[in-house]
Amino acid sequence: MSTDPTRTPVVFDLDGTLVDSEPNYYEAGRRLLARYGVTDFTWEHHARFIGIGTRETLEILKKEYGIEAPVSELLAGKNEIYLELAGANTEVFPEMRAFVEQLHAAGHPLAVASGSSRAAIDAVLKGTDLDTWLSTRVSAEEVERGKPAPDVFLEAARRLAVEPESCVVLEDAPPGAEAAHRAGMGCIAIPYVPETAGDPAFEGAGLLFSGGQREFTAQAAYAWLARRAPSS
């Protein structure tokens, strides 16, 4: 595939970046853990894992709470609960939708690379009507290592048939920003948790919206991409 070099390939993280799915992930985790006798799982506990893949999160929680069930059982249970919640209510950040539409109209290669399961990615994109524009998708289930390893982003570049260094990633969490850096990609950072804006992982971002989604605009992001792109 040949790609116009002035059309920067853009890879989106999903949860907390394109869509506000973290409340659903928290509720799915809370309900799952309650099945195994854990009744004190709070939002603060959940927030530690924002940006980390579902499998890695469950591996840690299994150890912390002494849950005997295999990770595969926990993963299947959480995905089942999450898909039910996601199908009923997932909000796309309005300026992110506008940005995706603008990029698609201009011919930029687009992909999603997420720590979520492939089933969850597909369900969220379909339920939010983003699936038409974002057909290239990579789940952490499909690569050897989740974020902060660069595997999902490198696989996204491979599927787009572009060089990793030509890509720009949009990320909301430090592990994802680190993964983008390790993949050799540019990064637009939109911290989901405001307190993480000063995290060292965000220091290498080419563009940082320290106020998160309330500060992000499609216009500002696209203007930065245009300045970054090589001249034709």
CYANA upper distance limits for C-alpha pairs under 8 A (distance plus 0.5 A):
  1 MET  CA    161 ALA  CA      6.89
  3 THR  CA      7 ARG  CA      7.84
  3 THR  CA    109 PRO  CA      8.44
  3 THR  CA    162 VAL  CA      8.20
  5 PRO  CA    229 ALA  CA      8.17
  5 PRO  CA    230 PRO  CA      7.39
  5 PRO  CA    232 SER  CA      7.73
  6 THR  CA    229 ALA  CA      5.86
  6 THR  CA    230 PRO  CA      6.15
  6 THR  CA    231 SER  CA      6.89
  6 THR  CA    232 SER  CA      6.64
  7 ARG  CA    106 ALA  CA      8.15
  7 ARG  CA    107 GLY  CA      7.10
  7 ARG  CA    108 HIS  CA      5.41
  7 ARG  CA    109 PRO  CA      7.86
  7 ARG  CA    229 ALA  CA      7.70
  8 THR  CA    108 HIS  CA      6.40
  8 THR  CA    109 PRO  CA      7.64
  8 THR  CA    166 SER  CA      6.97
  8 THR  CA    167 CYS  CA      6.60
  8 THR  CA    168 VAL  CA      7.59
  8 THR  CA    225 LEU  CA      7.78
  8 THR  CA    229 ALA  CA      6.96
  9 PRO  CA    108 HIS  CA      6.08
  9 PRO  CA    109 PRO  CA      5.15
  9 PRO  CA    110 LEU  CA      6.42
  9 PRO  CA    162 VAL  CA      8.10
  9 PRO  CA    166 SER  CA      7.16
  9 PRO  CA    167 CYS  CA      5.31
  9 PRO  CA    168 VAL  CA      6.88
 10 VAL  CA    108 HIS  CA      7.51
 10 VAL  CA    109 PRO  CA      6.84
 10 VAL  CA    110 LEU  CA      5.59
 10 VAL  CA    111 ALA  CA      7.04
 10 VAL  CA    167 CYS  CA      6.19
 10 VAL  CA    168 VAL  CA      5.46
 10 VAL  CA    169 VAL  CA      6.35
 10 VAL  CA    170 LEU  CA      8.08
 11 VAL  CA    110 LEU  CA      6.33
 11 VAL  CA    111 ALA  CA      5.24
 11 VAL  CA    112 VAL  CA      6.00
 11 VAL  CA    113 ALA  CA      7.12
 11 VAL  CA    153 PHE  CA      7.91
 11 VAL  CA    156 ALA  CA      7.83
 11 VAL  CA    167 CYS  CA      7.54
 11 VAL  CA    168 VAL  CA      6.68
 11 VAL  CA    169 VAL  CA      5.21
 11 VAL  CA    170 LEU  CA      6.88
 12 PHE  CA     17 THR  CA      7.79
 12 PHE  CA     18 LEU  CA      7.60
 12 PHE  CA    110 LEU  CA      8.25
 12 PHE  CA    111 ALA  CA      6.67
 12 PHE  CA    112 VAL  CA      5.19
 12 PHE  CA    113 ALA  CA      6.61
 12 PHE  CA    169 VAL  CA      6.28
 12 PHE  CA    170 LEU  CA      5.48
 12 PHE  CA    171 GLU  CA      7.35
 13 ASP  CA     17 THR  CA      6.30
 13 ASP  CA     18 LEU  CA      7.32
 13 ASP  CA    112 VAL  CA      6.28
 13 ASP  CA    113 ALA  CA      5.81
 13 ASP  CA    114 SER  CA      5.85
 13 ASP  CA    169 VAL  CA      7.92
 13 ASP  CA    170 LEU  CA      6.53
 13 ASP  CA    171 GLU  CA      6.02
 13 ASP  CA    172 ASP  CA      8.14
 13 ASP  CA    176 GLY  CA      8.26
 14 LEU  CA     18 LEU  CA      5.51
 14 LEU  CA     19 VAL  CA      6.71
 14 LEU  CA    112 VAL  CA      6.99
 14 LEU  CA    113 ALA  CA      7.50
 14 LEU  CA    114 SER  CA      6.25
 14 LEU  CA    121 ILE  CA      8.09
 15 ASP  CA     19 VAL  CA      6.05
 15 ASP  CA     20 ASP  CA      6.79
 15 ASP  CA     21 SER  CA      5.91
 15 ASP  CA     22 GLU  CA      7.00
 15 ASP  CA     51 GLY  CA      8.42
 15 ASP  CA    114 SER  CA      7.92
 15 ASP  CA    116 SER  CA      8.47
 16 GLY  CA     20 ASP  CA      5.48
 16 GLY  CA     21 SER  CA      6.66
 16 GLY  CA     22 GLU  CA      6.79
 16 GLY  CA    172 ASP  CA      6.52
 16 GLY  CA    192 TYR  CA      6.41
 17 THR  CA     93 PHE  CA      8.35
 17 THR  CA     96 MET  CA      8.32
 17 THR  CA    170 LEU  CA      7.52
 17 THR  CA    171 GLU  CA      6.44
 17 THR  CA    172 ASP  CA      5.88
 17 THR  CA    190 ILE  CA      7.57
 17 THR  CA    192 TYR  CA      7.90
 18 LEU  CA     92 VAL  CA      6.52
 18 LEU  CA     93 PHE  CA      6.60
 18 LEU  CA     96 MET  CA      6.31
 18 LEU  CA     97 ARG  CA      7.95
 19 VAL  CA     90 THR  CA      7.33
 19 VAL  CA     91 GLU  CA      6.09
 19 VAL  CA     92 VAL  CA      4.77
 19 VAL  CA     93 PHE  CA      6.12
 20 ASP  CA     90 THR  CA      7.08
 20 ASP  CA     91 GLU  CA      6.01
 20 ASP  CA     92 VAL  CA      6.81
 20 ASP  CA     93 PHE  CA      7.30
 21 SER  CA     25 TYR  CA      6.85
 21 SER  CA     86 ALA  CA      7.97
 21 SER  CA     90 THR  CA      6.48
 21 SER  CA     91 GLU  CA      7.66
 22 GLU  CA     26 TYR  CA      6.52
 22 GLU  CA     50 ILE  CA      8.22
 23 PRO  CA     27 GLU  CA      6.70
 24 ASN  CA     28 ALA  CA      6.55
 24 ASN  CA     82 TYR  CA      6.92
 24 ASN  CA     85 LEU  CA      6.62
 24 ASN  CA     86 ALA  CA      7.08
 24 ASN  CA     90 THR  CA      8.38
 25 TYR  CA     29 GLY  CA      6.58
 25 TYR  CA     82 TYR  CA      6.78
 26 TYR  CA     30 ARG  CA      6.55
 26 TYR  CA     43 TRP  CA      7.15
 26 TYR  CA     46 HIS  CA      6.52
 27 GLU  CA     31 ARG  CA      6.60
 27 GLU  CA     82 TYR  CA      8.46
 28 ALA  CA     32 LEU  CA      6.55
 28 ALA  CA     78 LYS  CA      6.33
 28 ALA  CA     79 ASN  CA      8.42
 28 ALA  CA     81 ILE  CA      5.94
 28 ALA  CA     82 TYR  CA      5.72
 28 ALA  CA     85 LEU  CA      8.22
 29 GLY  CA     33 LEU  CA      6.56
 29 GLY  CA     46 HIS  CA      8.48
 29 GLY  CA     78 LYS  CA      6.84
 30 ARG  CA     34 ALA  CA      6.67
 30 ARG  CA     39 THR  CA      8.14
 30 ARG  CA     41 PHE  CA      6.37
 30 ARG  CA     42 THR  CA      8.10
 31 ARG  CA     35 ARG  CA      7.15
 31 ARG  CA     81 ILE  CA      8.36
 32 LEU  CA     36 TYR  CA      7.70
 32 LEU  CA     74 LEU  CA      8.03
 32 LEU  CA     77 GLY  CA      7.14
 32 LEU  CA     78 LYS  CA      6.47
 32 LEU  CA     81 ILE  CA      8.21
 33 LEU  CA     37 GLY  CA      7.03
 33 LEU  CA     38 VAL  CA      5.60
 33 LEU  CA     39 THR  CA      7.60
 33 LEU  CA     41 PHE  CA      8.08
 34 ALA  CA     38 VAL  CA      5.28
 34 ALA  CA     39 THR  CA      5.81
 36 TYR  CA     67 ILE  CA      7.50
 38 VAL  CA     65 TYR  CA      7.95
 41 PHE  CA     45 HIS  CA      6.69
 41 PHE  CA     46 HIS  CA      7.96
 42 THR  CA     46 HIS  CA      6.93
 43 TRP  CA     47 ALA  CA      6.52
 44 GLU  CA     48 ARG  CA      7.44
 45 HIS  CA     49 PHE  CA      8.34
 46 HIS  CA     50 ILE  CA      7.61
 47 ALA  CA    193 VAL  CA      8.49
 49 PHE  CA     53 GLY  CA      8.48
 49 PHE  CA     57 THR  CA      6.77
 50 ILE  CA    173 ALA  CA      7.05
 51 GLY  CA    115 GLY  CA      7.88
 51 GLY  CA    147 LYS  CA      7.87
 51 GLY  CA    172 ASP  CA      7.87
 51 GLY  CA    173 ALA  CA      5.49
 51 GLY  CA    174 PRO  CA      7.44
 51 GLY  CA    175 PRO  CA      6.19
 51 GLY  CA    176 GLY  CA      6.51
 52 ILE  CA     56 GLU  CA      7.21
 52 ILE  CA     57 THR  CA      6.97
 52 ILE  CA    115 GLY  CA      6.89
 52 ILE  CA    146 GLY  CA      7.76
 52 ILE  CA    147 LYS  CA      6.56
 52 ILE  CA    148 PRO  CA      8.03
 52 ILE  CA    175 PRO  CA      7.13
 52 ILE  CA    176 GLY  CA      8.37
 53 GLY  CA     57 THR  CA      6.64
 53 GLY  CA    114 SER  CA      8.10
 53 GLY  CA    115 GLY  CA      4.43
 53 GLY  CA    116 SER  CA      6.55
 53 GLY  CA    140 ALA  CA      7.20
 53 GLY  CA    146 GLY  CA      6.44
 53 GLY  CA    147 LYS  CA      7.26
 54 THR  CA     58 LEU  CA      6.68
 54 THR  CA     75 LEU  CA      7.89
 54 THR  CA    115 GLY  CA      6.72
 54 THR  CA    116 SER  CA      6.41
 54 THR  CA    117 SER  CA      8.00
 55 ARG  CA     59 GLU  CA      6.68
 55 ARG  CA     71 VAL  CA      7.88
 55 ARG  CA     75 LEU  CA      7.01
 56 GLU  CA     60 ILE  CA      6.94
 56 GLU  CA    146 GLY  CA      8.11
 57 THR  CA     61 LEU  CA      6.76
 58 LEU  CA     62 LYS  CA      6.34
 58 LEU  CA     71 VAL  CA      7.10
 58 LEU  CA     74 LEU  CA      7.48
 58 LEU  CA     75 LEU  CA      7.61
 59 GLU  CA     63 LYS  CA      7.07
 59 GLU  CA     71 VAL  CA      6.79
 60 ILE  CA     64 GLU  CA      6.68
 61 LEU  CA     65 TYR  CA      6.44
 61 LEU  CA     67 ILE  CA      8.45
 62 LYS  CA     66 GLY  CA      6.18
 62 LYS  CA     67 ILE  CA      5.39
 62 LYS  CA     68 GLU  CA      7.85
 62 LYS  CA     69 ALA  CA      8.43
 62 LYS  CA     71 VAL  CA      7.95
 63 LYS  CA     67 ILE  CA      7.19
 69 ALA  CA     73 GLU  CA      6.95
 69 ALA  CA     74 LEU  CA      7.44
 70 PRO  CA     74 LEU  CA      7.09
 71 VAL  CA     75 LEU  CA      6.43
 72 SER  CA     76 ALA  CA      6.67
 73 GLU  CA     77 GLY  CA      6.65
 74 LEU  CA     78 LYS  CA      6.60
 75 LEU  CA     79 ASN  CA      6.57
 76 ALA  CA     80 GLU  CA      6.65
 77 GLY  CA     81 ILE  CA      6.89
 78 LYS  CA     82 TYR  CA      6.43
 79 ASN  CA     83 LEU  CA      6.41
 79 ASN  CA    117 SER  CA      8.03
 79 ASN  CA    120 ALA  CA      7.62
 80 GLU  CA     84 GLU  CA      6.98
 81 ILE  CA     85 LEU  CA      6.94
 82 TYR  CA     86 ALA  CA      6.36
 82 TYR  CA    120 ALA  CA      8.12
 83 LEU  CA     87 GLY  CA      6.44
 83 LEU  CA    119 ALA  CA      8.48
 83 LEU  CA    120 ALA  CA      6.67
 83 LEU  CA    123 ALA  CA      7.54
 84 GLU  CA     88 ALA  CA      7.17
 85 LEU  CA     89 ASN  CA      6.81
 86 ALA  CA     90 THR  CA      5.95
 86 ALA  CA    120 ALA  CA      8.49
 86 ALA  CA    123 ALA  CA      7.86
 86 ALA  CA    124 VAL  CA      6.84
 86 ALA  CA    127 GLY  CA      8.43
 87 GLY  CA    123 ALA  CA      7.30
 87 GLY  CA    124 VAL  CA      7.51
 87 GLY  CA    127 GLY  CA      6.72
 90 THR  CA    124 VAL  CA      7.53
 90 THR  CA    127 GLY  CA      8.08
 90 THR  CA    128 THR  CA      7.58
 91 GLU  CA    128 THR  CA      7.86
 92 VAL  CA     96 MET  CA      7.67
 92 VAL  CA     97 ARG  CA      7.14
 92 VAL  CA    128 THR  CA      7.25
 93 PHE  CA     97 ARG  CA      6.92
 93 PHE  CA    213 GLN  CA      7.90
 94 PRO  CA     98 ALA  CA      6.85
 95 GLU  CA     99 PHE  CA      6.60
 95 GLU  CA    216 PHE  CA      7.53
 95 GLU  CA    217 THR  CA      6.08
 95 GLU  CA    218 ALA  CA      6.02
 96 MET  CA    100 VAL  CA      6.67
 96 MET  CA    217 THR  CA      8.20
 96 MET  CA    218 ALA  CA      7.09
 97 ARG  CA    101 GLU  CA      6.71
 97 ARG  CA    130 LEU  CA      8.40
 98 ALA  CA    102 GLN  CA      6.64
 98 ALA  CA    218 ALA  CA      6.69
 99 PHE  CA    103 LEU  CA      6.59
 99 PHE  CA    217 THR  CA      8.43
 99 PHE  CA    218 ALA  CA      5.15
 99 PHE  CA    219 GLN  CA      8.17
 99 PHE  CA    221 ALA  CA      8.34
 99 PHE  CA    222 TYR  CA      7.96
100 VAL  CA    104 HIS  CA      6.54
100 VAL  CA    133 TRP  CA      7.94
101 GLU  CA    105 ALA  CA      6.57
101 GLU  CA    133 TRP  CA      8.08
102 GLN  CA    106 ALA  CA      6.77
103 LEU  CA    107 GLY  CA      6.84
103 LEU  CA    108 HIS  CA      5.90
103 LEU  CA    110 LEU  CA      8.43
104 HIS  CA    108 HIS  CA      6.25
104 HIS  CA    109 PRO  CA      8.03
104 HIS  CA    110 LEU  CA      7.95
104 HIS  CA    133 TRP  CA      7.04
109 PRO  CA    160 LEU  CA      7.37
110 LEU  CA    133 TRP  CA      8.10
110 LEU  CA    134 LEU  CA      6.64
110 LEU  CA    135 SER  CA      8.47
110 LEU  CA    136 THR  CA      7.42
110 LEU  CA    160 LEU  CA      8.26
111 ALA  CA    134 LEU  CA      6.21
111 ALA  CA    135 SER  CA      7.42
111 ALA  CA    136 THR  CA      5.24
111 ALA  CA    137 ARG  CA      6.10
111 ALA  CA    138 VAL  CA      8.34
111 ALA  CA    156 ALA  CA      6.94
111 ALA  CA    160 LEU  CA      8.08
112 VAL  CA    134 LEU  CA      7.21
112 VAL  CA    136 THR  CA      6.88
112 VAL  CA    137 ARG  CA      5.20
112 VAL  CA    138 VAL  CA      6.69
112 VAL  CA    156 ALA  CA      7.93
113 ALA  CA    137 ARG  CA      6.38
113 ALA  CA    138 VAL  CA      5.18
113 ALA  CA    139 SER  CA      6.52
113 ALA  CA    140 ALA  CA      8.21
113 ALA  CA    152 VAL  CA      6.17
113 ALA  CA    153 PHE  CA      6.63
113 ALA  CA    156 ALA  CA      7.04
114 SER  CA    121 ILE  CA      8.08
114 SER  CA    138 VAL  CA      6.86
114 SER  CA    139 SER  CA      5.67
114 SER  CA    140 ALA  CA      6.68
114 SER  CA    152 VAL  CA      7.61
115 GLY  CA    139 SER  CA      6.29
115 GLY  CA    140 ALA  CA      5.24
115 GLY  CA    141 GLU  CA      8.09
115 GLY  CA    146 GLY  CA      6.89
115 GLY  CA    147 LYS  CA      7.60
116 SER  CA    120 ALA  CA      6.67
116 SER  CA    121 ILE  CA      6.88
116 SER  CA    139 SER  CA      6.48
116 SER  CA    140 ALA  CA      7.06
116 SER  CA    141 GLU  CA      8.26
117 SER  CA    121 ILE  CA      6.79
117 SER  CA    139 SER  CA      6.17
117 SER  CA    140 ALA  CA      7.42
117 SER  CA    141 GLU  CA      6.65
118 ARG  CA    122 ASP  CA      6.62
118 ARG  CA    137 ARG  CA      8.50
118 ARG  CA    138 VAL  CA      7.78
118 ARG  CA    139 SER  CA      5.76
118 ARG  CA    141 GLU  CA      7.70
119 ALA  CA    123 ALA  CA      6.58
120 ALA  CA    124 VAL  CA      6.58
121 ILE  CA    125 LEU  CA      6.65
121 ILE  CA    137 ARG  CA      8.30
121 ILE  CA    139 SER  CA      8.06
122 ASP  CA    126 LYS  CA      6.53
122 ASP  CA    131 ASP  CA      8.00
123 ALA  CA    127 GLY  CA      6.45
124 VAL  CA    128 THR  CA      6.58
125 LEU  CA    129 ASP  CA      6.49
125 LEU  CA    130 LEU  CA      5.40
125 LEU  CA    131 ASP  CA      5.25
125 LEU  CA    134 LEU  CA      8.28
126 LYS  CA    130 LEU  CA      6.77
126 LYS  CA    131 ASP  CA      5.65
130 LEU  CA    134 LEU  CA      6.70
131 ASP  CA    135 SER  CA      6.44
136 THR  CA    156 ALA  CA      7.90
136 THR  CA    159 ARG  CA      7.68
136 THR  CA    160 LEU  CA      7.88
137 ARG  CA    156 ALA  CA      7.52
138 VAL  CA    142 GLU  CA      7.25
138 VAL  CA    152 VAL  CA      6.63
138 VAL  CA    155 GLU  CA      7.54
138 VAL  CA    156 ALA  CA      6.65
139 SER  CA    143 VAL  CA      7.84
139 SER  CA    152 VAL  CA      7.31
140 ALA  CA    144 GLU  CA      8.10
140 ALA  CA    145 ARG  CA      7.35
140 ALA  CA    146 GLY  CA      5.72
140 ALA  CA    147 LYS  CA      8.40
140 ALA  CA    151 ASP  CA      8.48
140 ALA  CA    152 VAL  CA      6.58
142 GLU  CA    152 VAL  CA      8.49
143 VAL  CA    151 ASP  CA      6.67
143 VAL  CA    152 VAL  CA      6.88
143 VAL  CA    155 GLU  CA      8.20
144 GLU  CA    151 ASP  CA      7.50
145 ARG  CA    149 ALA  CA      6.49
145 ARG  CA    150 PRO  CA      8.36
145 ARG  CA    151 ASP  CA      6.57
145 ARG  CA    152 VAL  CA      8.37
146 GLY  CA    150 PRO  CA      8.01
146 GLY  CA    151 ASP  CA      7.20
146 GLY  CA    152 VAL  CA      7.40
147 LYS  CA    151 ASP  CA      7.94
147 LYS  CA    152 VAL  CA      7.99
147 LYS  CA    175 PRO  CA      6.19
147 LYS  CA    176 GLY  CA      6.27
147 LYS  CA    178 GLU  CA      8.36
147 LYS  CA    179 ALA  CA      6.17
148 PRO  CA    175 PRO  CA      4.92
148 PRO  CA    176 GLY  CA      6.19
148 PRO  CA    177 ALA  CA      8.18
148 PRO  CA    178 GLU  CA      6.11
148 PRO  CA    179 ALA  CA      4.95
149 ALA  CA    178 GLU  CA      8.23
149 ALA  CA    179 ALA  CA      5.64
149 ALA  CA    182 ARG  CA      7.64
150 PRO  CA    154 LEU  CA      6.66
150 PRO  CA    178 GLU  CA      8.46
150 PRO  CA    179 ALA  CA      4.86
150 PRO  CA    180 ALA  CA      6.74
150 PRO  CA    181 HIS  CA      8.40
150 PRO  CA    182 ARG  CA      6.13
150 PRO  CA    183 ALA  CA      5.51
151 ASP  CA    155 GLU  CA      6.57
151 ASP  CA    179 ALA  CA      8.35
151 ASP  CA    183 ALA  CA      8.17
152 VAL  CA    156 ALA  CA      6.67
153 PHE  CA    157 ALA  CA      6.84
153 PHE  CA    164 PRO  CA      8.37
153 PHE  CA    179 ALA  CA      7.99
153 PHE  CA    180 ALA  CA      7.27
153 PHE  CA    183 ALA  CA      7.11
154 LEU  CA    158 ARG  CA      6.77
154 LEU  CA    164 PRO  CA      6.79
154 LEU  CA    183 ALA  CA      6.66
155 GLU  CA    159 ARG  CA      6.70
156 ALA  CA    160 LEU  CA      6.67
157 ALA  CA    161 ALA  CA      6.49
157 ALA  CA    162 VAL  CA      5.83
157 ALA  CA    163 GLU  CA      6.75
157 ALA  CA    164 PRO  CA      6.02
157 ALA  CA    167 CYS  CA      7.90
158 ARG  CA    162 VAL  CA      6.80
158 ARG  CA    163 GLU  CA      8.01
158 ARG  CA    164 PRO  CA      8.44
162 VAL  CA    166 SER  CA      7.53
162 VAL  CA    167 CYS  CA      8.31
163 GLU  CA    167 CYS  CA      7.70
164 PRO  CA    183 ALA  CA      7.10
164 PRO  CA    184 GLY  CA      6.75
164 PRO  CA    185 MET  CA      6.40
165 GLU  CA    183 ALA  CA      8.13
165 GLU  CA    184 GLY  CA      5.70
165 GLU  CA    185 MET  CA      5.40
165 GLU  CA    186 GLY  CA      7.81
166 SER  CA    185 MET  CA      7.30
166 SER  CA    186 GLY  CA      8.40
167 CYS  CA    185 MET  CA      5.83
167 CYS  CA    186 GLY  CA      6.75
168 VAL  CA    185 MET  CA      6.04
168 VAL  CA    186 GLY  CA      4.88
168 VAL  CA    187 CYS  CA      5.80
168 VAL  CA    188 ILE  CA      7.64
169 VAL  CA    180 ALA  CA      6.88
169 VAL  CA    185 MET  CA      7.20
169 VAL  CA    186 GLY  CA      6.58
169 VAL  CA    187 CYS  CA      5.21
169 VAL  CA    188 ILE  CA      6.62
170 LEU  CA    187 CYS  CA      6.35
170 LEU  CA    188 ILE  CA      5.31
170 LEU  CA    189 ALA  CA      6.42
170 LEU  CA    190 ILE  CA      7.90
171 GLU  CA    176 GLY  CA      6.35
171 GLU  CA    177 ALA  CA      6.45
171 GLU  CA    187 CYS  CA      7.67
171 GLU  CA    188 ILE  CA      6.93
171 GLU  CA    189 ALA  CA      5.58
171 GLU  CA    190 ILE  CA      6.59
171 GLU  CA    191 PRO  CA      7.93
172 ASP  CA    176 GLY  CA      7.70
172 ASP  CA    177 ALA  CA      8.08
172 ASP  CA    189 ALA  CA      6.24
172 ASP  CA    190 ILE  CA      5.17
172 ASP  CA    191 PRO  CA      4.78
172 ASP  CA    192 TYR  CA      5.66
172 ASP  CA    193 VAL  CA      8.45
172 ASP  CA    212 GLY  CA      8.31
173 ALA  CA    177 ALA  CA      6.86
173 ALA  CA    189 ALA  CA      8.32
173 ALA  CA    190 ILE  CA      8.26
173 ALA  CA    191 PRO  CA      6.30
173 ALA  CA    192 TYR  CA      7.11
173 ALA  CA    193 VAL  CA      8.23
173 ALA  CA    196 THR  CA      8.15
174 PRO  CA    178 GLU  CA      6.58
174 PRO  CA    196 THR  CA      7.86
174 PRO  CA    199 ASP  CA      7.23
174 PRO  CA    200 PRO  CA      8.43
174 PRO  CA    201 ALA  CA      5.69
174 PRO  CA    202 PHE  CA      6.83
175 PRO  CA    179 ALA  CA      6.66
175 PRO  CA    201 ALA  CA      7.78
176 GLY  CA    180 ALA  CA      6.70
177 ALA  CA    181 HIS  CA      6.81
177 ALA  CA    187 CYS  CA      7.28
177 ALA  CA    189 ALA  CA      7.57
177 ALA  CA    201 ALA  CA      6.35
177 ALA  CA    202 PHE  CA      6.62
177 ALA  CA    205 ALA  CA      7.85
178 GLU  CA    182 ARG  CA      6.66
178 GLU  CA    201 ALA  CA      5.83
178 GLU  CA    202 PHE  CA      8.10
179 ALA  CA    183 ALA  CA      6.63
180 ALA  CA    184 GLY  CA      6.93
180 ALA  CA    185 MET  CA      5.82
180 ALA  CA    186 GLY  CA      7.37
180 ALA  CA    187 CYS  CA      7.03
181 HIS  CA    185 MET  CA      6.22
181 HIS  CA    186 GLY  CA      7.49
181 HIS  CA    187 CYS  CA      8.00
181 HIS  CA    204 GLY  CA      7.74
186 GLY  CA    205 ALA  CA      7.30
186 GLY  CA    206 GLY  CA      6.82
187 CYS  CA    204 GLY  CA      8.18
187 CYS  CA    205 ALA  CA      5.32
187 CYS  CA    206 GLY  CA      6.07
187 CYS  CA    207 LEU  CA      7.25
188 ILE  CA    205 ALA  CA      6.34
188 ILE  CA    206 GLY  CA      6.53
188 ILE  CA    207 LEU  CA      5.30
188 ILE  CA    208 LEU  CA      6.43
188 ILE  CA    209 PHE  CA      8.35
188 ILE  CA    221 ALA  CA      8.23
189 ALA  CA    202 PHE  CA      7.21
189 ALA  CA    205 ALA  CA      6.66
189 ALA  CA    207 LEU  CA      6.75
189 ALA  CA    208 LEU  CA      5.27
189 ALA  CA    209 PHE  CA      6.64
189 ALA  CA    210 SER  CA      8.36
190 ILE  CA    208 LEU  CA      6.78
190 ILE  CA    209 PHE  CA      5.61
190 ILE  CA    210 SER  CA      7.04
190 ILE  CA    211 GLY  CA      7.92
190 ILE  CA    212 GLY  CA      5.08
190 ILE  CA    213 GLN  CA      6.83
190 ILE  CA    216 PHE  CA      7.57
191 PRO  CA    196 THR  CA      6.98
191 PRO  CA    197 ALA  CA      6.25
191 PRO  CA    209 PHE  CA      7.70
191 PRO  CA    210 SER  CA      6.92
191 PRO  CA    211 GLY  CA      7.71
191 PRO  CA    212 GLY  CA      5.35
191 PRO  CA    213 GLN  CA      8.17
192 TYR  CA    196 THR  CA      8.49
192 TYR  CA    212 GLY  CA      6.28
192 TYR  CA    213 GLN  CA      7.76
193 VAL  CA    197 ALA  CA      7.99
193 VAL  CA    212 GLY  CA      8.21
194 PRO  CA    210 SER  CA      7.64
194 PRO  CA    211 GLY  CA      7.01
194 PRO  CA    212 GLY  CA      7.18
197 ALA  CA    202 PHE  CA      7.42
197 ALA  CA    210 SER  CA      5.88
197 ALA  CA    211 GLY  CA      8.33
198 GLY  CA    202 PHE  CA      7.43
198 GLY  CA    203 GLU  CA      8.11
199 ASP  CA    203 GLU  CA      7.68
200 PRO  CA    204 GLY  CA      8.38
202 PHE  CA    208 LEU  CA      7.88
207 LEU  CA    221 ALA  CA      8.39
207 LEU  CA    224 TRP  CA      8.08
209 PHE  CA    213 GLN  CA      8.19
209 PHE  CA    215 GLU  CA      6.54
209 PHE  CA    216 PHE  CA      6.44
210 SER  CA    215 GLU  CA      7.97
211 GLY  CA    215 GLU  CA      5.64
211 GLY  CA    216 PHE  CA      8.16
212 GLY  CA    216 PHE  CA      6.79
216 PHE  CA    220 ALA  CA      7.98
216 PHE  CA    221 ALA  CA      8.13
217 THR  CA    221 ALA  CA      6.86
218 ALA  CA    222 TYR  CA      6.48
219 GLN  CA    223 ALA  CA      6.58
220 ALA  CA    224 TRP  CA      6.80
221 ALA  CA    225 LEU  CA      6.85
222 TYR  CA    226 ALA  CA      6.66
223 ALA  CA    227 ARG  CA      6.85
224 TRP  CA    228 ARG  CA      6.70
225 LEU  CA    229 ALA  CA      6.58
